[in-house]
Amino acid sequence: MYRIKGEAIEILLAHPGGPYFVNKDEGDWSIPKGEPGPDEDLLLTAQREFEEETGLKPRGPFLPLQPVKQKGGKIVHAWAFAGDCDPGTIRSNTFTMEWPPRSGRQQTFPEVDRAEFFDLETARRKIKSAQAGLIDQLETILKTA
């Protein structure tokens, strides 16, 4: 999701939930995303994952972006769309994991613990480095439209 405030383009990024990311910031934010199901359409996957991780229903038109490859080899397929929201109202789905490690206790955490709109310069610092190309692509598309 992106919005335009005056002359500035702002991008909604999500901060991963869970105990491993509590004190992490720059280079750890991401676009809301997830894994497709078997034979699931990639755009439908992106829409479903965005809604699961934010509680917001994405509305097109959707601008296709070229896929990017993350460090671990995962290919991220993404689409951009114009929208606005109060990031403080997002509601994410959850996951369960053993925490603390080797404790035998299961705890539930949100997949996304917060989201924020960032201007392009700040977004490039906050987002995982491999996803920064998505920001570059969106900027090019919007500035040439």
DSSP file (Angstrom, degrees, kcal/mol; ACC not computed):
  #  RESIDUE AA STRUCTURE BP1 BP2  ACC     N-H-->O    O-->H-N    N-H-->O    O-->H-N    TCO  KAPPA ALPHA  PHI   PSI    X-CA   Y-CA   Z-CA
    1    1 A M              0   0    0      0, 0.0    11,-2.8     0, 0.0     2,-0.3   0.000 360.0 360.0 360.0 136.5    0.0    0.0    0.0
    2    2 A Y  E     -Ab  11  82A   0     79,-2.2    81,-2.5     9,-0.2     2,-0.3  -0.941 360.0-169.2-132.9 159.3    1.2    3.5   -0.8
    3    3 A R  E     -A   10   0A   0      7,-2.3     7,-3.1    -2,-0.3     2,-0.5  -0.964  19.5-130.0-141.6 159.8   -0.2    6.9   -0.4
    4    4 A I  E     -A    9   0A   0     -2,-0.3     2,-0.6     5,-0.2     5,-0.2  -0.963  18.4-173.3-116.2 121.7    0.7   10.3   -1.7
    5    5 A K  E >   -A    8   0A   0      3,-2.7     3,-2.4    -2,-0.5     2,-0.5  -0.941  67.5 -50.7-114.4 107.4    0.9   13.2    0.9
    6    6 A G  T 3  S-     0   0    0     -2,-0.6    -2,-0.0     1,-0.3     0, 0.0  -0.537 124.0 -22.8  63.9-117.9    1.5   16.5   -0.9
    7    7 A E  T 3  S+     0   0    0     -2,-0.5     2,-0.3     2,-0.1    -1,-0.3   0.484 119.6  99.4 -97.9  -7.1    4.5   15.7   -3.1
    8    8 A A  E <   -A    5   0A   0     -3,-2.4    -3,-2.7   111,-0.0     2,-0.5  -0.639  62.3-145.0 -93.1 137.6    5.7   12.7   -1.0
    9    9 A I  E     -A    4   0A   0     -2,-0.3   111,-0.8    -5,-0.2     2,-0.4  -0.840  20.6-166.2 -91.2 131.7    5.2    9.1   -1.7
   10   10 A E  E     -AC   3 119A   0     -7,-3.1    -7,-2.3    -2,-0.5     2,-0.4  -0.964   4.4-154.1-122.6 141.7    4.7    7.0    1.5
   11   11 A I  E     -AC   2 118A   0    107,-2.8   107,-2.2    -2,-0.4     2,-0.6  -0.933  15.1-129.2-118.6 134.4    4.9    3.3    1.7
   12   12 A L  E     - C   0 117A   0    -11,-2.8     2,-0.3    -2,-0.4   105,-0.2  -0.723  32.1-177.6 -82.3 121.6    3.2    1.1    4.3
   13   13 A L  E     - C   0 116A   0    103,-2.8   103,-2.0    -2,-0.6     2,-0.4  -0.887  16.5-138.2-118.7 153.3    5.7   -1.4    5.8
   14   14 A A  E     -DC  30 115A   0     16,-3.5    16,-2.3    -2,-0.3   101,-0.2  -0.887   6.7-141.8-112.8 139.9    5.1   -4.1    8.4
   15   15 A H  E     - C   0 114A   0     99,-3.1    98,-2.0    -2,-0.4    99,-0.9  -0.875  31.0-114.3 -98.9 128.7    7.4   -4.9   11.3
   16   16 A P  E     - C   0 112A   0      0, 0.0    96,-0.3     0, 0.0    95,-0.1  -0.345  29.2-137.9 -66.1 139.4    7.6   -8.7   12.0
   17   17 A G        +     0   0    0     94,-2.7     3,-0.2    93,-0.1    94,-0.1  -0.271  54.0  75.5 -85.0 176.7    6.1   -9.8   15.3
   18   18 A G  S >  S-     0   0    0      1,-0.1     3,-1.3     2,-0.1     4,-0.4  -0.118  89.9 -73.3 100.3 162.1    7.6  -12.4   17.7
   19   19 A P  G >  S+     0   0    0      0, 0.0     3,-0.6     0, 0.0     4,-0.3   0.720 120.2  63.7 -67.9 -23.9   10.4  -12.3   20.2
   20   20 A Y  G 3  S+     0   0    0      1,-0.2     3,-0.1    -3,-0.2    -2,-0.1   0.708 108.6  40.7 -74.7 -17.6   13.3  -12.4   17.7
   21   21 A F  G X  S+     0   0    0     -3,-1.3     3,-1.6     1,-0.1    -1,-0.2   0.367  80.1 106.2-111.2   3.8   12.3   -9.0   16.2
   22   22 A V  T <  S+     0   0    0     -3,-0.6    -1,-0.1    -4,-0.4    -2,-0.1   0.886  93.6  28.8 -52.1 -46.5   11.4   -7.0   19.4
   23   23 A N  T 3  S+     0   0    0     -4,-0.3     2,-0.3    -3,-0.1    -1,-0.3   0.155 101.9 101.1-104.3  18.3   14.6   -4.9   19.4
   24   24 A K    <   +     0   0    0     -3,-1.6     3,-0.1     1,-0.1    -3,-0.0  -0.809  32.8 144.5-106.1 146.0   15.2   -4.9   15.6
   25   25 A D    >>  +     0   0    0      1,-0.4     3,-2.2    -2,-0.3     4,-0.5   0.297  45.9  59.9-140.1 -90.0   14.4   -2.0   13.4
   26   26 A E  T 34 S+     0   0    0      1,-0.3    -1,-0.4     2,-0.2   100,-0.3  -0.279 116.8  13.6 -60.4 131.6   16.3   -0.8   10.3
   27   27 A G  T 34 S+     0   0    0     98,-0.9   102,-0.3    99,-0.2    -1,-0.3   0.488 112.6  81.3  84.3   4.5   16.6   -3.5    7.7
   28   28 A D  T <4  +     0   0    0     -3,-2.2    99,-0.2    98,-0.6    -2,-0.2   0.527  63.0  97.6-119.2  -8.8   14.0   -5.7    9.3
   29   29 A W  B  <  -e  127   0B   0     97,-2.4    99,-2.0    -4,-0.5     2,-0.3  -0.337  51.2-176.7 -76.5 164.8   10.7   -4.2    8.1
   30   30 A S  B     -D   14   0A   0    -16,-2.3   -16,-3.5    97,-0.2    -2,-0.0  -0.952  33.9 -94.4-151.8 164.4    8.9   -5.8    5.1
   31   31 A I        -     0   0    0     -2,-0.3     2,-0.3   -18,-0.2   -18,-0.1  -0.630  61.9 -91.5 -74.3 150.7    5.9   -5.4    2.8
   32   32 A P  S    S+     0   0    0      0, 0.0     2,-0.3     0, 0.0    18,-0.2  -0.521  73.4 143.4 -62.4 127.8    3.1   -7.6    4.1
   33   33 A K        +     0   0    0     -2,-0.3     2,-0.3    16,-0.2    13,-0.1  -0.960  22.8 169.2-159.1 170.5    3.6  -10.9    2.3
   34   34 A G        -     0   0    0     -2,-0.3    15,-0.1     0, 0.0    16,-0.1  -0.961  39.9 -60.6-171.1-172.6    3.4  -14.7    2.6
   35   35 A E        -     0   0    0     -2,-0.3     2,-0.2     1,-0.1    -2,-0.0  -0.656  45.4-124.1 -90.6 138.3    3.5  -18.1    0.9
   36   36 A P        -     0   0    0      0, 0.0     3,-0.1     0, 0.0     6,-0.1  -0.497  24.1-121.4 -75.9 150.4    1.0  -19.1   -1.9
   37   37 A G    >   -     0   0    0      1,-0.2     3,-2.2    -2,-0.2     2,-0.1  -0.311  54.7 -60.8 -76.3 172.2   -1.0  -22.2   -1.5
   38   38 A P  T 3  S-     0   0    0      0, 0.0    -1,-0.2     0, 0.0     3,-0.1  -0.365 124.1  -7.0 -57.7 127.0   -0.7  -25.0   -4.1
   39   39 A D  T 3  S+     0   0    0      1,-0.2     2,-0.3    -3,-0.1    -2,-0.0   0.645  96.8 153.2  61.1  17.1   -1.8  -23.6   -7.5
   40   40 A E    <   -     0   0    0     -3,-2.2    -1,-0.2     1,-0.1     2,-0.1  -0.614  52.6-109.1 -79.8 135.4   -2.9  -20.3   -5.8
   41   41 A D     >  -     0   0    0     -2,-0.3     4,-2.3     1,-0.1     5,-0.1  -0.384  23.7-132.7 -59.5 134.8   -2.8  -17.3   -8.0
   42   42 A L  H  > S+     0   0    0      1,-0.2     4,-2.4     2,-0.2     5,-0.1   0.870 104.4  49.2 -65.4 -38.4    0.1  -15.0   -6.9
   43   43 A L  H  > S+     0   0    0      2,-0.2     4,-2.3     1,-0.2    -1,-0.2   0.917 111.8  49.2 -66.7 -41.4   -2.0  -11.8   -6.9
   44   44 A L  H  > S+     0   0    0      2,-0.2     4,-2.6     1,-0.2    -2,-0.2   0.882 110.3  52.2 -63.6 -36.9   -4.7  -13.5   -4.9
   45   45 A T  H  X S+     0   0    0     -4,-2.3     4,-3.0     2,-0.2     5,-0.3   0.940 108.9  49.7 -60.9 -47.3   -2.0  -14.7   -2.5
   46   46 A A  H  X S+     0   0    0     -4,-2.4     4,-2.2     1,-0.2    -2,-0.2   0.902 112.4  47.3 -60.1 -42.1   -0.7  -11.2   -2.1
   47   47 A Q  H  X S+     0   0    0     -4,-2.3     4,-2.1     2,-0.2    -1,-0.2   0.929 113.9  47.2 -64.6 -45.5   -4.2   -9.8   -1.4
   48   48 A R  H  X S+     0   0    0     -4,-2.6     4,-2.7     1,-0.2    -2,-0.2   0.933 113.6  47.3 -62.5 -46.9   -5.0  -12.6    1.1
   49   49 A E  H  X S+     0   0    0     -4,-3.0     4,-2.4     2,-0.2    -1,-0.2   0.889 109.5  53.4 -64.7 -39.5   -1.7  -12.1    2.9
   50   50 A F  H  X S+     0   0    0     -4,-2.2     4,-1.4    -5,-0.3     6,-0.5   0.940 112.5  44.9 -60.2 -45.5   -2.0   -8.4    3.1
   51   51 A E  H  X S+     0   0    0     -4,-2.1     4,-2.7     1,-0.2     3,-0.2   0.910 113.1  50.2 -65.6 -41.9   -5.4   -8.8    4.7
   52   52 A E  H  < S+     0   0    0     -4,-2.7    41,-1.7     1,-0.2    -1,-0.2   0.871 116.0  42.1 -63.7 -36.1   -4.2  -11.5    7.1
   53   53 A E  H  < S+     0   0    0     -4,-2.4    -1,-0.2    39,-0.2    -2,-0.2   0.628 131.6  20.6 -89.5 -13.3   -1.3   -9.4    8.2
   54   54 A T  H  < S-     0   0    0     -4,-1.4    37,-2.1    -3,-0.2    -3,-0.2   0.596  89.8-125.9-125.1 -21.4   -3.0   -6.0    8.5
   55   55 A G  S  < S+     0   0    0     -4,-2.7     2,-0.4    -5,-0.4    -4,-0.2   0.531  74.6 118.8  80.4   5.7   -6.7   -6.7    8.8
   56   56 A L        -     0   0    0     -6,-0.5    -1,-0.3    -5,-0.1    -2,-0.2  -0.869  65.0-130.9-109.4 138.0   -7.2   -4.4    5.8
   57   57 A K        -     0   0    0     -2,-0.4     2,-0.1    -3,-0.1    -9,-0.1  -0.771  26.1-132.7 -87.8 118.6   -8.8   -5.4    2.5
   58   58 A P        -     0   0    0      0, 0.0     2,-0.4     0, 0.0    25,-0.1  -0.445  19.4-158.8 -71.6 143.5   -6.6   -4.3   -0.4
   59   59 A R        -     0   0    0     23,-0.2    23,-0.1    -2,-0.1    -2,-0.0  -0.984  21.9-121.7-126.3 132.7   -8.3   -2.6   -3.3
   60   60 A G  S    S+     0   0    0     -2,-0.4     2,-0.2    21,-0.1    21,-0.1  -0.066  75.7 124.1 -77.4-176.4   -7.0   -2.2   -6.8
   61   61 A P        -     0   0    0      0, 0.0     2,-0.5     0, 0.0    21,-0.4   0.352  64.6-154.3 -70.4 151.6   -6.0   -1.3   -9.3
   62   62 A F        -     0   0    0     -2,-0.2    19,-0.2    19,-0.1    -2,-0.1  -0.874   6.4-146.3-105.8 130.7   -2.9   -3.2   -8.6
   63   63 A L  E     -F   80   0C   0     17,-3.4    17,-2.5    -2,-0.5     2,-0.2  -0.856  20.4-133.3 -96.3 115.0    0.4   -2.2  -10.1
   64   64 A P  E     -F   79   0C   0      0, 0.0     2,-0.3     0, 0.0    15,-0.2  -0.472  21.2-162.0 -70.6 137.4    2.6   -5.3  -10.8
   65   65 A L  E     -F   78   0C   0     13,-2.3    13,-0.5    -2,-0.2    69,-0.1  -0.855  28.8 -98.1-114.2 152.9    6.2   -5.0   -9.7
   66   66 A Q  E     -     0   0C   0     -2,-0.3    71,-0.1    67,-0.1    10,-0.1  -0.495  49.2-103.3 -69.0 137.1    9.1   -7.2  -10.9
   67   67 A P  E     -     0   0C   0      0, 0.0     2,-0.3     0, 0.0    10,-0.2  -0.206  34.3-151.6 -58.8 150.8    9.9  -10.0   -8.4
   68   68 A V  E     -F   76   0C   0      8,-1.9     8,-3.4    -3,-0.1     2,-0.5  -0.916   9.1-130.2-122.8 153.9   12.9   -9.7   -6.1
   69   69 A K  E     -F   75   0C   0     -2,-0.3     6,-0.2     6,-0.2     5,-0.1  -0.908  19.1-145.8-108.5 125.4   15.0  -12.4   -4.6
   70   70 A Q    >   -     0   0    0      4,-3.1     3,-2.3    -2,-0.5    58,-0.0  -0.360  33.5 -96.4 -82.8 167.8   15.8  -12.3   -0.9
   71   71 A K  T 3  S+     0   0    0      1,-0.3    -1,-0.1     2,-0.1    -2,-0.0   0.848 123.9  53.6 -53.0 -40.9   19.1  -13.5    0.6
   72   72 A G  T 3  S-     0   0    0      1,-0.1    -1,-0.3     2,-0.1    -3,-0.0   0.450 123.8-102.0 -77.6   1.0   17.7  -17.0    1.5
   73   73 A G  S <  S+     0   0    0     -3,-2.3     2,-0.2     1,-0.3    -2,-0.1   0.302  73.4 144.9  98.0  -8.8   16.6  -17.4   -2.2
   74   74 A K        -     0   0    0     -5,-0.1    -4,-3.1     1,-0.1     2,-0.5  -0.445  44.1-138.3 -66.8 131.7   12.9  -16.7   -1.6
   75   75 A I  E     -F   69   0C   0     -6,-0.2     2,-0.6    -2,-0.2    -6,-0.2  -0.813  13.1-153.0 -92.4 127.4   11.3  -14.9   -4.6
   76   76 A V  E     -F   68   0C   0     -8,-3.4    -8,-1.9    -2,-0.5     2,-0.5  -0.907   5.9-164.6-105.5 118.3    8.9  -12.1   -3.5
   77   77 A H  E     +     0   0C   0     -2,-0.6     2,-0.3   -10,-0.2   -11,-0.1  -0.874  20.3 178.9 -98.5 131.3    6.2  -11.3   -6.0
   78   78 A A  E     -F   65   0C   0    -13,-0.5   -13,-2.3    -2,-0.5     2,-0.3  -0.963  24.2-166.9-140.9 152.8    4.5   -7.9   -5.2
   79   79 A W  E     -F   64   0C   0     -2,-0.3     2,-0.3   -15,-0.2   -17,-0.0  -0.982  17.8-142.6-131.7 144.0    1.9   -5.5   -6.4
   80   80 A A  E     +F   63   0C   0    -17,-2.5   -17,-3.4    -2,-0.3     2,-0.3  -0.797  19.3 177.9-105.7 151.4    1.4   -1.9   -5.3
   81   81 A F        -     0   0    0     -2,-0.3   -79,-2.2   -19,-0.2     2,-0.3  -0.991  30.7-111.8-149.9 148.9   -1.9   -0.2   -4.7
   82   82 A A  B     +b    2   0A   0    -21,-0.4     2,-0.3    -2,-0.3   -23,-0.2  -0.587  56.0 125.9 -79.2 139.7   -2.9    3.2   -3.5
   83   83 A G        -     0   0    0    -81,-2.5     2,-0.3    -2,-0.3   -79,-0.0  -0.974  39.6-139.3-175.1 176.0   -4.7    3.4   -0.2
   84   84 A D        +     0   0    0     -2,-0.3     2,-0.3   -81,-0.1   -82,-0.0  -0.987  24.1 152.6-150.0 153.6   -4.7    4.9    3.2
   85   85 A C        -     0   0    0     -2,-0.3     3,-0.1   -29,-0.0    -2,-0.0  -0.967  51.0 -94.9-165.8 170.3   -5.2    3.8    6.8
   86   86 A D    >   -     0   0    0     -2,-0.3     3,-2.6     1,-0.1     4,-0.2  -0.902  33.6-154.4 -94.4 106.6   -4.4    4.5   10.4
   87   87 A P  G >  S+     0   0    0      0, 0.0     3,-1.4     0, 0.0    28,-0.4   0.752  88.7  69.8 -57.5 -23.0   -1.5    2.0   10.9
   88   88 A G  G 3  S+     0   0    0      1,-0.2    28,-0.0    26,-0.1    -2,-0.0   0.619  93.8  57.6 -69.4 -10.5   -2.2    1.9   14.6
   89   89 A T  G <  S+     0   0    0     -3,-2.6    -1,-0.2     2,-0.0    25,-0.0   0.397  75.3 126.3-100.4   2.7   -5.4    0.0   13.8
   90   90 A I    <   -     0   0    0     -3,-1.4     2,-0.4    -4,-0.2   -35,-0.2  -0.279  41.0-162.4 -64.1 149.0   -3.9   -2.9   12.0
   91   91 A R        -     0   0    0    -37,-2.1     2,-0.2   -40,-0.2    22,-0.1  -0.974   9.0-162.6-134.6 117.5   -4.7   -6.4   13.3
   92   92 A S        -     0   0    0     -2,-0.4   -39,-0.2    20,-0.3   -40,-0.1  -0.623  21.5-111.4-100.9 155.5   -2.5   -9.3   12.3
   93   93 A N        -     0   0    0    -41,-1.7    18,-2.7    -2,-0.2    19,-0.5  -0.235  41.9-126.9 -68.6 174.5   -3.0  -13.1   12.3
   94   94 A T  E     -G  110   0D   0     16,-0.3     2,-0.3    17,-0.1    -1,-0.1  -0.759  15.6-154.8-126.2 167.6   -0.8  -15.0   14.8
   95   95 A F  E     -G  109   0D   0     14,-2.7    14,-2.8    -2,-0.3     2,-0.4  -0.961  14.7-135.1-138.0 157.7    1.6  -17.8   15.0
   96   96 A T  E     +G  108   0D   0     -2,-0.3     2,-0.3    12,-0.2    12,-0.2  -0.928  29.1 160.3-117.4 138.4    2.6  -20.1   17.9
   97   97 A M  E     -G  107   0D   0     10,-2.4    10,-2.8    -2,-0.4     2,-0.5  -0.976  47.6 -88.7-148.9 161.2    6.1  -21.1   18.8
   98   98 A E  E     -G  106   0D   0     -2,-0.3     8,-0.2     8,-0.2     4,-0.1  -0.620  53.3-151.7 -72.0 122.9    8.0  -22.5   21.8
   99   99 A W  S    S+     0   0    0      6,-2.3    -2,-0.1    -2,-0.5     9,-0.0  -0.962  72.7  27.2-151.8 132.6    9.2  -19.6   23.8
  100  100 A P  S >  S-     0   0    0      0, 0.0     3,-1.7     0, 0.0     5,-0.4   0.642 110.9 -98.6 -63.9 161.8   11.5  -19.2   25.6
  101  101 A P  T 3  S+     0   0    0      0, 0.0    -2,-0.1     0, 0.0    -4,-0.0  -0.193 103.0   6.4 -54.6 140.3   13.6  -21.8   23.6
  102  102 A R  T 3  S+     0   0    0      1,-0.1    -3,-0.0    -4,-0.1    -4,-0.0   0.678  96.7 113.9  61.2  21.2   13.7  -25.3   25.1
  103  103 A S  S <  S-     0   0    0     -3,-1.7     3,-0.1     2,-0.2    -1,-0.1   0.672  77.4-131.2 -91.3 -18.9   11.1  -24.3   27.8
  104  104 A G        +     0   0    0     -4,-0.3     2,-0.4     1,-0.3    -6,-0.0   0.415  68.6 123.5  80.4  -3.3    8.4  -26.6   26.5
  105  105 A R        -     0   0    0     -5,-0.4    -6,-2.3     2,-0.0     2,-0.4  -0.768  52.8-146.7 -95.0 135.1    6.0  -23.6   26.7
  106  106 A Q  E     -G   98   0D   0     -2,-0.4     2,-0.3    -8,-0.2    -8,-0.2  -0.850  17.9-175.8 -99.0 134.1    4.1  -22.5   23.6
  107  107 A Q  E     -G   97   0D   0    -10,-2.8   -10,-2.4    -2,-0.4     2,-0.4  -0.949  18.8-132.4-128.6 152.0    3.3  -18.8   23.2
  108  108 A T  E     +G   96   0D   0     -2,-0.3   -12,-0.2   -12,-0.2   -90,-0.1  -0.864  25.4 177.7-106.9 136.6    1.3  -16.9   20.5
  109  109 A F  E     -G   95   0D   0    -14,-2.8   -14,-2.7    -2,-0.4     2,-0.2  -0.947  33.1-105.8-133.4 151.8    2.6  -13.8   18.7
  110  110 A P  E     -G   94   0D   0      0, 0.0   -16,-0.3     0, 0.0     3,-0.1  -0.544  21.8-134.5 -73.6 145.2    1.2  -11.6   16.0
  111  111 A E  S    S+     0   0    0    -18,-2.7   -94,-2.7     1,-0.2     2,-0.5   0.876 101.2  29.9 -64.2 -35.8    2.9  -12.1   12.5
  112  112 A V  E     -C   16   0A   0    -19,-0.5   -20,-0.3   -96,-0.3    -1,-0.2  -0.992  65.9-174.4-124.2 123.5    3.1   -8.3   12.3
  113  113 A D  E    S-     0   0A   0    -98,-2.0     2,-0.3    -2,-0.5    -1,-0.1   0.681  70.9  -8.8 -94.0 -16.9    3.4   -6.3   15.5
  114  114 A R  E     -C   15   0A   0    -99,-0.9   -99,-3.1     2,-0.0     2,-0.3  -0.971  56.3-152.7-166.9 163.2    3.0   -2.9   14.0
  115  115 A A  E     -C   14   0A   0    -28,-0.4     2,-0.3    -2,-0.3  -101,-0.2  -0.972  13.3-178.6-139.7 154.1    2.9   -1.0   10.6
  116  116 A E  E     -C   13   0A   0   -103,-2.0  -103,-2.8    -2,-0.3     2,-0.4  -0.992  28.7-119.4-149.9 151.2    3.9    2.5    9.6
  117  117 A F  E     -C   12   0A   0     -2,-0.3     2,-0.4  -105,-0.2  -105,-0.2  -0.810  36.4-173.4 -87.5 135.0    3.9    4.7    6.5
  118  118 A F  E     -C   11   0A   0   -107,-2.2  -107,-2.8    -2,-0.4    -2,-0.0  -0.972  26.4-115.3-129.0 144.7    7.4    5.8    5.6
  119  119 A D  E  >  -C   10   0A   0     -2,-0.4     4,-3.0  -109,-0.2     5,-0.2  -0.297  46.3 -96.9 -66.3 166.7    8.6    8.3    3.0
  120  120 A L  H  > S+     0   0    0   -111,-0.8     4,-2.1     1,-0.2     5,-0.2   0.882 122.2  50.2 -59.4 -43.1   10.8    6.7    0.3
  121  121 A E  H  > S+     0   0    0      1,-0.2     4,-1.0     2,-0.2    -1,-0.2   0.934 116.0  41.6 -62.1 -46.3   14.2    7.5    1.9
  122  122 A T  H >> S+     0   0    0      1,-0.2     4,-2.2     2,-0.2     3,-0.6   0.903 111.7  56.0 -67.9 -40.9   13.1    6.2    5.3
  123  123 A A  H 3X S+     0   0    0     -4,-3.0     4,-2.7     1,-0.2    -1,-0.2   0.878 102.4  56.4 -59.3 -38.4   11.4    3.1    3.8
  124  124 A R  H 3< S+     0   0    0     -4,-2.1    -1,-0.2    -5,-0.2    -2,-0.2   0.826 110.8  44.4 -64.8 -30.5   14.6    2.2    2.0
  125  125 A R  H << S+     0   0    0     -4,-1.0   -98,-0.9    -3,-0.6    -2,-0.2   0.850 117.4  44.3 -78.3 -35.3   16.5    2.1    5.4
  126  126 A K  H  < S+     0   0    0     -4,-2.2   -97,-2.4  -100,-0.3   -98,-0.6   0.859  98.0  82.2 -79.1 -36.9   13.7    0.2    7.2
  127  127 A I  B  < S-e   29   0B   0     -4,-2.7   -97,-0.2    -5,-0.2     5,-0.1  -0.285  96.2 -88.3 -74.8 153.4   12.9   -2.5    4.6
  128  128 A K    >>  -     0   0    0    -99,-2.0     3,-1.8     1,-0.1     4,-0.6  -0.361  44.0-119.1 -54.1 136.3   14.9   -5.7    4.2
  129  129 A S  G >4 S+     0   0    0   -102,-0.3     3,-1.1     1,-0.3     4,-0.4   0.835 111.2  57.1 -55.0 -37.8   17.6   -4.8    1.7
  130  130 A A  G 34 S+     0   0    0      1,-0.3     3,-0.4     2,-0.1    -1,-0.3   0.748 105.9  51.3 -67.5 -22.1   16.5   -7.3   -0.9
  131  131 A Q  G X> S+     0   0    0     -3,-1.8     3,-1.7     1,-0.2     4,-0.8   0.525  82.0  91.5 -91.6  -5.9   13.0   -5.7   -1.0
  132  132 A A  H XX S+     0   0    0     -3,-1.1     4,-1.9    -4,-0.6     3,-0.5   0.817  76.1  67.2 -59.2 -30.0   14.3   -2.1   -1.6
  133  133 A G  H 3> S+     0   0    0     -3,-0.4     4,-2.4    -4,-0.4    -1,-0.3   0.799  92.1  60.5 -60.3 -28.4   14.1   -2.7   -5.3
  134  134 A L  H <> S+     0   0    0     -3,-1.7     4,-2.3     2,-0.2    -1,-0.2   0.892 104.5  48.7 -65.6 -38.6   10.3   -2.8   -4.9
  135  135 A I  H <X S+     0   0    0     -4,-0.8     4,-2.6    -3,-0.5    -2,-0.2   0.923 110.6  50.9 -65.4 -44.4   10.4    0.7   -3.6
  136  136 A D  H  X S+     0   0    0     -4,-1.9     4,-2.2     1,-0.2    -2,-0.2   0.915 110.6  49.3 -59.1 -44.1   12.6    1.8   -6.5
  137  137 A Q  H  X S+     0   0    0     -4,-2.4     4,-2.6     2,-0.2    -1,-0.2   0.932 111.1  48.6 -62.3 -46.3   10.2    0.3   -9.0
  138  138 A L  H  X S+     0   0    0     -4,-2.3     4,-2.8     1,-0.2     5,-0.3   0.923 110.1  52.0 -61.8 -43.9    7.2    1.9   -7.5
  139  139 A E  H  X S+     0   0    0     -4,-2.6     4,-2.2     1,-0.2    -1,-0.2   0.926 110.9  47.9 -58.4 -45.0    8.9    5.3   -7.4
  140  140 A T  H  X S+     0   0    0     -4,-2.2     4,-1.3     2,-0.2    -1,-0.2   0.923 112.6  48.8 -61.9 -45.6    9.7    5.0  -11.1
  141  141 A I  H  X S+     0   0    0     -4,-2.6     4,-0.7     1,-0.2     3,-0.3   0.936 114.8  44.0 -60.0 -48.0    6.2    3.9  -12.0
  142  142 A L  H  < S+     0   0    0     -4,-2.8     3,-0.3     1,-0.2    -1,-0.2   0.833 113.2  50.2 -70.9 -32.1    4.6    6.8  -10.1
  143  143 A K  H  < S+     0   0    0     -4,-2.2    -1,-0.2    -5,-0.3    -2,-0.2   0.688 114.5  44.2 -80.6 -17.5    7.0    9.4  -11.3
  144  144 A T  H  <        0   0    0     -4,-1.3    -1,-0.2    -3,-0.3    -2,-0.2   0.456 360.0 360.0-102.0  -2.4    6.5    8.4  -15.0
  145  145 A A     <        0   0    0     -4,-0.7    -1,-0.2    -3,-0.3    -2,-0.1   0.482 360.0 360.0 -78.7 360.0    2.8    8.1  -14.8
